[in-house]
Amino acid sequence: MTHQGQASSRPPGEAAARRLFRPSMDGVHTWAGLLFGWLLYFMFVTGTVGYLDTEIDRWMRPELPQAQYSLPREETAQHALDFLQNQAPTAHRWTLQLPVDRNEPYLRVEWQPQGAGQATQSAWLDAQTGAPIAVRDTGGGQTLYQMHWRLHYLPQAVTDGVVAVASMALLLALLTGIVVHRRFFADFFTLRLGKGQRSWLDAHNMASVFTLPFQLMISYSGLVFVMFSFMPLIASAWYGPPPGAVRAFYGELFPPMAVAPATGERVAQAPIAGLLQQARSRWGGAQPAVLDIRHPGDSNARVSVIGNFAAGPVRSTDILVFDGVSGRVLAERPAWQSVPRASRDLLLGLHEGLFAGPIVRSMYVLSGFLGCAMIATGMVLWALKRRQRAERRRAATTSGLALVERLNAAVVLGLPIALVAYFWANRLLPVDMDQRAQYEVHVLFGVWLAMFAHAAWTAPGHAWRAQAWAAALGFGALPVLNLITTNRHLGHSLPAGDWAMAGFDMACLVLSFGFAGAAWALKSQRQRARSVRG
């Protein structure tokens, strides 16, 4: 009687409203995920790999030694200046990236020659001796990381809008997913294997619930990158209407450089050690990370000393601008500017995860890969539901369902195959090849296109199995290729404690076993289905 009384006390239209509201949320969740699922999967895979960009950079440049960021800043900075004074004494600008942490473990320099249209040149240096290190031209992990929002071949004007809409679709799919799944958190503890559609739904729910805070943060913070182009009114709430809002924002981001035209008069420069010491004193012992020198050697030289943007979750740092001759401070930009700037920098810092140590970075990577699984299982689940519905009705497969099934195979498994082809290209292309980095990327997308063609001309079940075996073979053989082509293989990297190189090779072996297990499971599933029909 108590339950009946409680039920009868509800407003008459509440039950009807629930029945109307839930299907609409279900439709939004389904179609937001389907229409943008393949793009979001690409963004998640490349973005997750980007959390290991430094380690991938190192593997793709086997000529580099182990990280050297524990050396004194003054010593490494002087090595870089000595090199630049010999290599580019008349350059318009020098930039020194000091080895500071996991994100920037090496000493790198860039210089911009005098004259309009001159290309910036760069070099890697040994932090202990200042000697240049010859490294191969490669896209490395940074190219993969930037793919997740630049989409590589498309112009920025297009990618800004596309990525922003996809991010909003992900945010919408996450929020509606919470509404749609009534047992959302209870299903986190449920995984029924070998149950067909039910197993896929359990996997989808587990991946979603486990990483829900991460997915919400990633989708929302990703919109910060397009706040001026796609969401100008948000920025205008604090900075005013565009285009003044853009100028106001970047006025906070970069200090006035106090740059004066070069006089052509060559004079002695202030010792770099003194400038670094001044910066440390003002910053409470925090270490400088970058030196930006305008008109080096000139009487109007300017030296910007920049801190470490990855020192904490708020992606901001202090900047000092010195007179390059007297060593006097000409301008300063503190890390803290305003609450809106700090909010933006916090969201950006959390999205990029540069501050993360080994444990937190592992959580970023795990959450990213589970996000990939969430998207992949959602797309598979959509096709599986409609396939089973068609079989129950004994209806012919629609062209839309056939297209989705083939696209799922080509995207979910074809993309990892394309990524491993990118790594193979790094080892097989001639080291002195012109535009080598671009050809690595061309190989990636060329192989991925081949996977689309394979899926288009193959039955979906066979395409899944064949591409799973191809991914297993590609990742499993990559450490062998590394053994053949370099001296940085597991036999060397493990005894030397070179964990960046060793970790990459071992991760490839783990992925190989994972894809082989998936291929074997798909084969067993097919055999069970045949026995049931028989």
Residue, then its C-alpha position, 0 to 999 in steps of 0.5 A: m500500500t505504501h508503494q502504491g500510495q507513493a506511485s499514485s501521488r506523482p503528477p499524472g504527466e510525469a510518467a508520460a514525460r519520462r517515456l518521451f524524454r528518454p527515447s529522445m535522449d537515446g536518439v541524441h546519444t546514438w546519432a551524436g556517437l555514430l555521425f562523429g564516431w569515426l572522427l572522434y576515434f581518430m582524434f582519441v587514438t592520435g591524441t592518446v598517442g600524443y601523451l607519449d610524444t616524447e618517448i615516440d620522438r626518441w624512438m624515431r630518432p635513435e641517434l639521440p643519446q639518453a636524456q640529459y636534463s640534469l646538467p646545470r643550465e648555465e653550462t648547457a646554455q653556454h654550449a648552445l651560445d658557442f655553437l650559434q656564434n660559430q654557426a650563425p653569428t649574423a642571424h636575426r634571432w636565436t632560440l635555445q631550448l634547454p633540457v629541463d624535464r621529460n617534455e624537453p630532455y635535449l638541448r636544441v637551438e634554432w636560428q633565423p637568418q637575416g632577410a625576409g623569407q629565410a627559413t628557420q634552421s635548427a640543430w640538436l646538441d650534446a648537452q655535455t659538450g655542445a657538439p651537434i648531433a646528426v638526427r634523421d628528419t622525422g615527424g616523430g610523436q609531435t606530428l601524431y599528437q598534432m593530428h588529433w586537432r589539425l587533421h594534417y591535410l586540412p586547412q586550419a580554418v576547416t579543422d577548427g570548426v570540424v574539431a569543435v563540432a566533434s568535441m561538442a558532439l562527444l560532450l553531448a553523447l557523454l551527457t545523454g549517455i548518463v541519462v540513457h543508461r539507468r544502471f550506468f554505474a551499476d553496469f561498471f561492475t558487470l562484464r558478461l563475456g561471450k554474450g554477443q550484443r550484451s558483451w559489447l554493451d557491457a564493455h561500452n559501459m565499463a569503458s565509459v564509466f571508468t573514464l567519465p571524468f577524463q572524457l568530460m574534461i577532455s571534451y570540454s577543455g578541447l573547446v578552449f583551443v577554438m574559443f576565439s574562432f568557434m565560440p567568440l562570445i565566451a571570450s568576449a564576456w571578459y575581453g570584449p567584442p572581437p577583434g579587440a578581444v583577441r588583441a587583449f588576450y594575446g596582450e596578456l599572453f605575451p609581454p611587450m618585447a621592447v624590441a628595437p631595430a638592430t643598429g649594426e653595431r657589434v658589442a659585447q653581450a651580458p654574460i648569460a649566467g647572470l641573466l639566468q641567475q636573475a631569473r631564478s632569483r625573481w622566480g623563487g628558484a624556478q629554472p628557466a627553460v627557453l632563451d629567445i635572443r633578438h639581434p644577438g651581438d647587436s647593441n640593441a640585443r634583447v634576451s627573453v628568459i622563459g620559464n617552464f610551461a609544464a611545471g604545473p597543471v596551469r599552463s603558464t609561466d613567467i617571462l623576463v625580457f633583458d637588455g642583451v648588453s647591460g643585463r637590465v630588465l626591460a619587461e616582465r610578464p608574470a605567470w598569473q595575469s587574470v582569473p579568465r586567463a588562469s582558467r583557460d591555462l588550467l583547462l589547457g594544461l589539464h588537456e595537454g597533461l604536460f605536467a604529469g609525472p609517470i603515474v599520472r601520465s599512465m592514467y592519462v594514457l589508460s583513460g585515453f585508450l579506454g576512451c578509444a574503446m568506448i567509441a569503438t564499442g559504441m560504433v560496433l554496438w550500433a551495427l550489431k543491433r541492426r544486424q541482429r534486427a535484420e536477421r530476426r526479420r529475415a530482411a536484406t542488409t541495407s546499404g547503410l548498415a553494410l557501409v557502417e560495418r565496413l567503415n568500422a573495421a577500416v577505422v577501428l583496426g585500419l588506423p592502428i595498422a596505419l600507425v605501425a606503418y608510420f613507424w616502419a617507414n621511419r626505419l625503412l626510408p633512406v635517412d638522407m631522403d628529402q622531405r622524409a618526415q612528410y613521406e612518413v605521414h604519406v605512408l601512414f595515410g596511404v596504408w590507411l586508405a589501403m585498409f579502407a579499400h580492403a574493408a570495402w571489398t571484403a566481407p565485414g567478418h573477414a575484414w575484422r579478422a584479417q586486419a587484426w592479424a595484420a596489426a598483430l604482425g606489424f607491431g610484433a615485427l617492429p622490434v625485430l626491424n629495430l634490431i636490424t636497422t639500429n643499435r638501440h634494440l632491446g638487447h642494448s636498451l634494457p641493459a643500459g636502462d634506456w627506458a624510452m627505447a626499451g619501453f617502446d619496443m615492449a609496448c609494441l610486443v604487448l600490442s601485438f599480443g593484444f591484436a592477436g588475441a582479438a583476432w583469435a577471439l573473432k575467429s572463435q566467435r565465427q566458429r560458434a556462430r556457425s555451429v549455432r546455425g548448423 
